[in-house]
Amino acid sequence: MDLKSNLDIQSAEIFQGQGFPPLVNLVLKDTRSVNYEVKDLTNNTRRVALRETRKFKQGVDRWKMGVQQRLEGRATKVSVGFKAPATMLLLPLLKQVFGPIRHIHVVRDGRDVSLSTNQSPVKKFYNSTYPDASERRNKYSNGYESVLAMHLWNDWNTQALEWEKAHAKEEDFDFIVVRSEDLVDPEKKFETLSKLADFVGSPMTPKDVCCLSREEPVDLGQSVNWTGAKNHRRVGMGRRMKDNALPLKYGSLQQRKAFDH
C-alpha cells in the first residue's frame, strides 16, 4: 500500500501495482453505474473484483499494524481511515470485503470540477462509464470537454448517494456527505468539522474543533486552467458561472441541488 504525503492511497497491491484504475474500469464496464450490488456482477467480474479488493484490504491491514500505537485513542467509531477518491466507485465491494465501514462522501461543486485542470477521471473512466462515450466525446470536442467532467460528476455522485441511502440503515454501513467548500468556509467550517468528529468518534473536544476551524483555510487548487486562477477559501471560479453555461446544461441543475450547490 502506497500512502502518499496527501494521505491518498494508491494501493500498489491491486493488479500487480496498477492500483485502482483497472479495478474501477472492470466494474464500470460491467455495471455502467456506481449504484450496483456485488451479487449483480457477472461471475468473472465478481471473482476478480473480490480478489483484488481483498488484496487491498491486506495492504490496509499491514499498514494499520505498523501504525497501531499512533492510532490508539484517536477515534472510537473507526479503526483506520484513508483517502482514495476512486473507492467511491467501489463501495459495494469494500462493504463486503472490509465488513462494517463508515464512508465520508466529499462533494466538490460540479462547476469547479468540470473546469479543473485535473481531468484524470475523464481520461481513465469515461469510456467505461458510458457505452456511447465516443459519440459524447465527439459531440463535446473543440473546447467543450468540460461537459464530460460534468457528466461524471452528475452520475457518479447521484448514483453513489442512491446506494448510500439504500444501505444507510444497515449495521455494517453508515455515511455522511460533506461539501469540500464547507471545510474552508469560515462560516461553516466549525459545524462541518464537528459533524466529522462525531461521525468518526473523535476524542477532540468542542474547544479543539473550534481551534482547528479557526486555522487559515487552505487552497482548494487550480480549477480554471485558462485563467491560472486559484480557489481560495470558499469556492472556485466555477461558482461564478451562470446556470446557462454549457457545462451545466447536461441535466446537472437537479443533481447540484441534491448536494446544495
N, C-alpha and C positions, 0 to 999 in steps of 0.2 A: 504494500500500500504506500503510495507516494503522497505524503501530506505536505503541500506547498506552504510557503510562508503566509499566504492568504487563507489558509485552512480549507482550501479547495482540494478535495480528494481526487486523485487521478485514477486510482485503482489499477495498478500495474498487474494485478493478478488476473484480470479479465482478458480473455482471448490472447493469452501469451504476451501481455504487455501493451495491447492496443487500447485498453481501457473501456470506458462506457460506450463510445460511438457504435462499435459493432453489435453490442448487445441491444442498444436502443433501436438501431435500424432493423435488427432481426425481429423485434417485437412489433415495431410500427408497420413493417411490410406485411405482417400477419393480421394486425388489428385495424390499421389506419386510424387509430384513435388512442387517446390516453385513458379513456373510460372503458376498461375491459376487466375480465377476470382470468386468473391463471388457467382455470379449467376450460376456458373457451379457446385457448391457444391450440393450434394444431399439434399433433403428437411430437413431431420432431422439434418444433419451435419451443414447446414447453420443456422438453427434455434438455435441450441445450441451454435455454434461458435459466432454468433452475440450477443447472450445473455451474454456470458462470456466476450466478448470484451467490451460490454457496462459496465459491472461491473468494468473492468479495467479502463475505462475512468472515471467512477465515483470516483475511488480512486485517479487518477491523478488530477481530478478537486478539490477534497478535499485538497490534498497536495498543489496544486497551491494556493488555497485561504489562506492557512496557512503561506505561504512564499511570498505573493503578494508584500509586501513592499520591500523585498530584491530583487525581480525580476524586479522591475520598473527601467527603464533606462539601463537594461543590454543588450537588443537586440531589433531590430526593425522588424525583419523578422520572429521571433518565440516568442511565449509567455512562453513556458516552454520546457525543453528538458530532456531526460532521456536516460540512458544506459541500454539496455536489449538485449543481442545478439539474443535471441530466437525470438524477434519481426521481424527480417529479414524474418522469415518464415511466417509472418502474415501480410505483407504489404497490401494486398487487403482488409483485414478486418479492419485494422487500418485506411486506407484511407476512407472507407465507414462510419465508426463509429465516427472518430475524425474530419472528414472534411479535410480542407487543412493541409497537412503535408509536412515537409521537412526532408528527410532521409539522414543521413550520413552513407554510406556503407563503413565500415572499413574492409580492407582485409589484413590479415597477410599471409606471404609466406607459401604456402601449404606444403612445405617441413618441415618447423618448426612445423606446425600444426600436421602433421602426426606423428612426433616424440615427441610431447608434452606429459607430464605426465598427462595432463588433457584430458581424453578421455570420458568425460561425454556425449558429443553429440552422440558418437557411442553407448554408453550404453543405452541412453534414446530414441534415434530417428532412429537408423539404421534400425531396423526391420520394422518400419512404412514407411520408405522411399522406401525400396526395397522389392518387392514381393518375390524375390529369396534370401532374406537375409540369410537364413540358409545355402544355398549352398555356398554363398560367404564367410560366416564365417568359414565353414569347409575348404574351399579352401585355405584361408589365415590364418590358425591357426598355431600353432607351431613356434611362433616368428615373424610372418609376419602380425600381427594385425594392424600395422601402415598403411597398404594398405586400410583398412576400413575407416580410418580417411581421407585419400586422396580421396576416393570415395565421401564422403560427401562434402569435400571442393570443389572438382570439380563441382559437380552437384548443390549444394546449391548456390554457388556464381555465377555461369554462369546463372542458371535459374532466380535468383533474378535480375541479371543485365539485362536479356532479358525483364523481367517485368518492371523494372525501365525505360528502354529506351522506351518501348511501351507507357508509361504513362507520360513521361517527359514533353511533350508539353501541358499537361492539366493544367488548372488553379489551381487545388487543389492538385498538387503533383510536387515536384522537388527533385533532389537527387545529391549527389556528392560522388565520390569514392576516398577514402583516404587509402594509404598503411600505415600500422602501423609502418613500418620501417622508413618511411619518417618523422614521428613525433619525431624520436630520432636521425636521421642522421643530423649532423651539417651542411652539405652542402645543405640539402633540407628542414630543419625544418622551416626556416623563410617563404619560399614560401608556404609551406603546411599550416602553421598556418594562413597566410594571406588569403589564399583561404577559410579556415574555417571561419575566422572572417567575411569575406564578405558574405559568404553563410547564416550565421545566422543574419547578420546585427549588428555585434558587434560595440560598440562605441569605441573600442580600436583604438588608432592611430597607424600608422606605427612604431613610436618610441616604443609604448607599446609592440607591437608584436615583435619587434626586441629584446627588453629586455627579453621577455618571451622565445624567441627562443635561447637565449644565456645561459639559465639556464642549469645546468648539466643534461644530459639525464638520464632517469630512467631505471631501469632494466626491460626488457621485459619478464622476467620469465624463468622458467626452462623448456627447450624444450626436452633435451635428457636425458631420465630417466636412461640410462645405463652409463652415464658418470658423472652425477651430475653437468654438466657444466651450466653456466648461460648465458643468452643472454644479452649482454651489447651493448649499442649504436646502431649499425646498424642492425645486423641480428643475427640469432641463428645458431646452428650447422647445421641445415637443409640446409642452403645455401651452405655448403661445400660439400654436397653430389653430386656425379656425376649423370648426367641425365639418366644413365642406371641403377641406383639403383632401386630395386624392387618397393618401394612405388610410383615411378614416372612412372612406365610402364603402369599403368592402364589409358591410354588416358589423361594424365594430362598436357603434354607439351603445347598443344594448349590453354588450359584453363589458365595456368600460364602466357603465353604470353599476354592473354587478359587483365591481370592486371599488365603487365610489370614486371613479376618476372622471 
